[in-house]
Amino acid sequence: MWYRSVSTNTSYFKYRRVLAILALGTQAIALVSHPHEISSAVADDENHWVATWTSMPQEVEQSNLPPSPSGSGNAMFRDATLRQTLHMSVGASRIRVQLSNTFGGSDLSITGASVALPTGSKIGVNGIDTSTLAGLIFKGSSSVTIPRGQVVYSDAIDFLIEPQSMLTVNLYLQGGQSGNKITGHPGSRTTSWMQSGNHLNASSVTGASTKHWYFLSVVEAWVPTNTTALVILGDSITDGRGSDDDKNNRWTDLLLARMQSNEITNVAVNNQAAGGNAVLSGGLGPTLLSRYKRDGLQQQGVKYVMIFEGVNDIGSGGGIVGDQLITAFKKIIADCKAAGLTTIGATITPFGGNSYSSGVHEQARQKVNQWIMAAGNFDHAVDFAGFIGQGSSLKSQFDSGDHLHPSVAGYQEIANKFPLDIFK
């Protein structure tokens, strides 16, 4: 059995789309000359904020710091413009952006920021459509200093994003961030561009590039109240290891495309996963037990929280890790239910032939998966292992080559077989 459910829901949305572009008359962000508007987005009974894009913030390892010259010296991104493109899920005509200094070793000063649509509506490109440029404002100012360990939202702006569209975010840091401890997301699978000097409103950024994101954690959309979000808490398989750079073919991207084509246009897909992440201890980035409230329960507009994680714990753990994972999942489920959220569990996919593989580890995987699929635990359970696995191994046509991470074909299979009636 590939799917078990104990509850479903139905909702669809329609909304008007109006494009307004924001202009700034301060700093060096003289963007365009059209009349523009800043919107306060006062809460009402018809609309609310929903995260349309997320990345799991973590401390950037030394090997993933920006290339020279942005990553050299005693400050990161000193006198540098950083241009990054993001894949939106649901559309809106009003957005705001969250910047993160959660893991920074010092205060983070952003001299200026802007958004635009990328050239050709493509991901990972260095160019923008300058006619769409809009400056970001922070409590009325074009610059902002984010204290160490904190996040900040931009003011809301009227800016049209279509479902599944790309958004470019530009940041300029005149003084950079002191030291080399910064916040980012290494597994972006997306090219980011950087260049010395202030190029916030330049048609292209022609300096160095890297396949990481820095400082960006959330883009939120102002949408009707029947629009909600699915948050996926996961590891490298959800983060897209085995997918193609600049192609948006992680299984979450492919699921979003299928949802949109099946008229499930009122559920955003929030990818809150990171390569090497663990549920219990160790791994890369904060453990799931330490981050699920931040990344799941506290996301704006969340309705569904999905867990697809545990392989790194099993691969590096002993015989009791299966029981420990079940205990951890019970805690997360209880907190989700207390918050009125719907829980989804996915079985841990097989890894026979990988260095994680052993009899003890396979027994732990089977034990956890049996619990996930059993009635009375998650509100919905989805058998990813059954979708792309055969026994203790991935099916050959779905194996990226390391016998742990699926290929793009494997990610497509997960998206194709994901039970959409969960959202109806």
ChimeraX attribute file (.defattr): number of C-alpha atoms within 10 A of each C-alpha:
attribute: neighborCount
match mode: 1-to-1
recipient: residues
	/A:1	7
	/A:2	16
	/A:3	15
	/A:4	20
	/A:5	17
	/A:6	12
	/A:7	12
	/A:8	13
	/A:9	9
	/A:10	11
	/A:11	13
	/A:12	14
	/A:13	14
	/A:14	11
	/A:15	10
	/A:16	7
	/A:17	15
	/A:18	12
	/A:19	15
	/A:20	20
	/A:21	23
	/A:22	25
	/A:23	22
	/A:24	21
	/A:25	11
	/A:26	12
	/A:27	11
	/A:28	14
	/A:29	22
	/A:30	15
	/A:31	21
	/A:32	19
	/A:33	11
	/A:34	11
	/A:35	9
	/A:36	16
	/A:37	16
	/A:38	20
	/A:39	14
	/A:40	11
	/A:41	17
	/A:42	8
	/A:43	10
	/A:44	9
	/A:45	7
	/A:46	9
	/A:47	16
	/A:48	20
	/A:49	23
	/A:50	27
	/A:51	31
	/A:52	31
	/A:53	25
	/A:54	24
	/A:55	25
	/A:56	25
	/A:57	29
	/A:58	23
	/A:59	22
	/A:60	23
	/A:61	16
	/A:62	11
	/A:63	8
	/A:64	17
	/A:65	23
	/A:66	25
	/A:67	15
	/A:68	15
	/A:69	17
	/A:70	22
	/A:71	19
	/A:72	15
	/A:73	13
	/A:74	12
	/A:75	17
	/A:76	24
	/A:77	30
	/A:78	21
	/A:79	18
	/A:80	24
	/A:81	27
	/A:82	29
	/A:83	30
	/A:84	27
	/A:85	29
	/A:86	26
	/A:87	21
	/A:88	26
	/A:89	28
	/A:90	27
	/A:91	23
	/A:92	25
	/A:93	19
	/A:94	24
	/A:95	25
	/A:96	21
	/A:97	25
	/A:98	17
	/A:99	22
	/A:100	26
	/A:101	30
	/A:102	22
	/A:103	19
	/A:104	25
	/A:105	18
	/A:106	17
	/A:107	18
	/A:108	27
	/A:109	19
	/A:110	19
	/A:111	22
	/A:112	25
	/A:113	25
	/A:114	24
	/A:115	26
	/A:116	26
	/A:117	24
	/A:118	27
	/A:119	18
	/A:120	11
	/A:121	16
	/A:122	20
	/A:123	24
	/A:124	28
	/A:125	21
	/A:126	23
	/A:127	22
	/A:128	26
	/A:129	17
	/A:130	18
	/A:131	15
	/A:132	18
	/A:133	28
	/A:134	29
	/A:135	27
	/A:136	29
	/A:137	24
	/A:138	17
	/A:139	12
	/A:140	11
	/A:141	15
	/A:142	21
	/A:143	20
	/A:144	19
	/A:145	14
	/A:146	20
	/A:147	17
	/A:148	16
	/A:149	15
	/A:150	14
	/A:151	17
	/A:152	16
	/A:153	19
	/A:154	22
	/A:155	19
	/A:156	23
	/A:157	26
	/A:158	24
	/A:159	26
	/A:160	22
	/A:161	24
	/A:162	15
	/A:163	19
	/A:164	20
	/A:165	18
	/A:166	22
	/A:167	24
	/A:168	26
	/A:169	25
	/A:170	26
	/A:171	25
	/A:172	27
	/A:173	23
	/A:174	18
	/A:175	16
	/A:176	22
	/A:177	22
	/A:178	19
	/A:179	15
	/A:180	21
	/A:181	19
	/A:182	28
	/A:183	27
	/A:184	28
	/A:185	26
	/A:186	25
	/A:187	20
	/A:188	24
	/A:189	25
	/A:190	23
	/A:191	19
	/A:192	25
	/A:193	26
	/A:194	27
	/A:195	22
	/A:196	20
	/A:197	15
	/A:198	20
	/A:199	21
	/A:200	28
	/A:201	24
	/A:202	16
	/A:203	16
	/A:204	19
	/A:205	23
	/A:206	14
	/A:207	16
	/A:208	16
	/A:209	20
	/A:210	18
	/A:211	19
	/A:212	20
	/A:213	28
	/A:214	26
	/A:215	23
	/A:216	24
	/A:217	26
	/A:218	24
	/A:219	24
	/A:220	26
	/A:221	31
	/A:222	24
	/A:223	27
	/A:224	20
	/A:225	16
	/A:226	16
	/A:227	25
	/A:228	25
	/A:229	24
	/A:230	24
	/A:231	28
	/A:232	24
	/A:233	26
	/A:234	25
	/A:235	27
	/A:236	20
	/A:237	25
	/A:238	24
	/A:239	28
	/A:240	28
	/A:241	22
	/A:242	23
	/A:243	23
	/A:244	14
	/A:245	18
	/A:246	16
	/A:247	13
	/A:248	20
	/A:249	21
	/A:250	28
	/A:251	27
	/A:252	22
	/A:253	24
	/A:254	19
	/A:255	22
	/A:256	24
	/A:257	18
	/A:258	18
	/A:259	21
	/A:260	18
	/A:261	10
	/A:262	10
	/A:263	11
	/A:264	21
	/A:265	22
	/A:266	25
	/A:267	28
	/A:268	30
	/A:269	25
	/A:270	29
	/A:271	26
	/A:272	24
	/A:273	29
	/A:274	28
	/A:275	20
	/A:276	18
	/A:277	25
	/A:278	25
	/A:279	27
	/A:280	19
	/A:281	15
	/A:282	14
	/A:283	17
	/A:284	17
	/A:285	22
	/A:286	20
	/A:287	16
	/A:288	26
	/A:289	15
	/A:290	13
	/A:291	17
	/A:292	20
	/A:293	14
	/A:294	11
	/A:295	24
	/A:296	27
	/A:297	21
	/A:298	11
	/A:299	20
	/A:300	18
	/A:301	25
	/A:302	23
	/A:303	22
	/A:304	24
	/A:305	25
	/A:306	22
	/A:307	28
	/A:308	20
	/A:309	27
	/A:310	25
	/A:311	27
	/A:312	21
	/A:313	24
	/A:314	27
	/A:315	20
	/A:316	15
	/A:317	17
	/A:318	12
	/A:319	14
	/A:320	12
	/A:321	21
	/A:322	25
	/A:323	14
	/A:324	16
	/A:325	21
	/A:326	18
	/A:327	12
	/A:328	15
	/A:329	23
	/A:330	14
	/A:331	12
	/A:332	21
	/A:333	23
	/A:334	15
	/A:335	15
	/A:336	20
	/A:337	14
	/A:338	9
	/A:339	12
	/A:340	12
	/A:341	18
	/A:342	21
	/A:343	22
	/A:344	24
	/A:345	27
	/A:346	21
	/A:347	26
	/A:348	22
	/A:349	29
	/A:350	28
	/A:351	27
	/A:352	21
	/A:353	15
	/A:354	15
	/A:355	12
	/A:356	20
	/A:357	19
	/A:358	15
	/A:359	12
	/A:360	16
	/A:361	24
	/A:362	22
	/A:363	15
	/A:364	24
	/A:365	24
	/A:366	19
	/A:367	15
	/A:368	23
	/A:369	23
	/A:370	13
	/A:371	18
	/A:372	25
	/A:373	22
	/A:374	13
	/A:375	14
	/A:376	11
	/A:377	19
	/A:378	27
	/A:379	20
	/A:380	24
	/A:381	27
	/A:382	26
	/A:383	24
	/A:384	24
	/A:385	23
	/A:386	19
	/A:387	22
	/A:388	24
	/A:389	23
	/A:390	14
	/A:391	14
	/A:392	19
	/A:393	20
	/A:394	27
	/A:395	18
	/A:396	15
	/A:397	14
	/A:398	21
	/A:399	22
	/A:400	18
	/A:401	15
	/A:402	15
	/A:403	21
	/A:404	24
	/A:405	24
	/A:406	33
	/A:407	26
	/A:408	22
	/A:409	18
	/A:410	26
	/A:411	27
	/A:412	22
	/A:413	19
	/A:414	25
	/A:415	23
	/A:416	16
	/A:417	16
	/A:418	20
	/A:419	16
	/A:420	15
	/A:421	12
	/A:422	19
	/A:423	18
	/A:424	12
